[in-house]
Amino acid sequence: MRIHLLFITRNMYRFLGYTSIAGLLLTGCVAKKAQQANSGVQQNATILTMADPLTPSANWNLVWEDEFDGTSIDTSKWSRIPKGTSDWNRHMSTRDDCYEVSDGLLHLKGIVNTDSSTDRRPFLTGGIWSQHKLAFQYGRVEIRAKLGMSTGAWPAIWLLAETDKYGAYPRNGEIDIMEHLNFDTIAYQTTHSYYTLVLKKDKEPPHGGTAPINNQDFNVYGLEWYPDKLVFFVNGRQSFVYPRVAGVDKTQWPYDQPFYILIDQQLGGNWVGPVNTAQLPVDMQIDWVRIYQ
């Protein structure tokens, strides 16, 4: 019950900012993250799909990767996430000092804003997404990352739909492969959809879980995606399964379309709490991203 309440409250805060939950229920809609993160128009994205997505395989083939071996972000694969108005992206910035690629690692930073002449936000954060460049449907994705920690730090690795197949958010769903808060020794893994957020069927079946992590080192966060289930992993160990359920409202399973990847070092918000700027900078380090089919 505790996890259920936490996930629902977190997600509403994430997208609504300080909008009241009562307002959400009254209007029957959710603030449209799609307006900030998905224009609904596919722009020549590379779409990876499995030939036989029904049968789990022990012999996955690597079909796409980024090892971050250069000195800059590969713009054929990623774009920097711009500022938005929701809790998760209100401090996102495309400024160079929020990003670094060196020694085979991508660094996404949360920093104190030392130049308020053009941007008055007190702190800034870095994040990347593959929207309009790379999306995939079914298969296995793994990300090896070390999470920087501070009071108010909220790094995340997650997926959103490449196009608005079913309409505005949350009808196309969201898959959170990893979210981390502050100095926790657990990661949160969650799914969100119209079914869980608006119809409130978040326990039929449970739509999220947690997994232990070594918060001082790198961990590998993974997802295996099939037409009938989402299987989450941490360090190769299965941690949570979200199944497709027969005979329920069709919004329970919007996961039959290509999704793109987001990786971001978020700061602040109603779920994670206030930011202690004395503990900044905070640094989310990504070793690699790999997709198998």
Secondary structure, 3 states (H helix, E strand, C coil): CHHHHHHHHHHHHHHHCCCCHHHHHHHCCCCCCHHHHCCCCCCCCEEEECCCCCCCCCCCCEEEEECCCCCCCCCCCCEECCCCCCCCCCCECCCHHHEEEECCEEEEEEEECCCCCCCCCCEEECEEECCCCEEEECEEEEEEEECCCCCCEEEEEEEEECCCCCCCCCCCCEEEEEECCCCCCEEEEEEECHHHHCCCCCECCECEEEEECCCCCCEEEEEEEECCEEEEEECCEEEEEEECCCCCCHHHCCCCCCEEEEEEEEECCCCCCCCCHHHCCEEEEEEEEEEEC
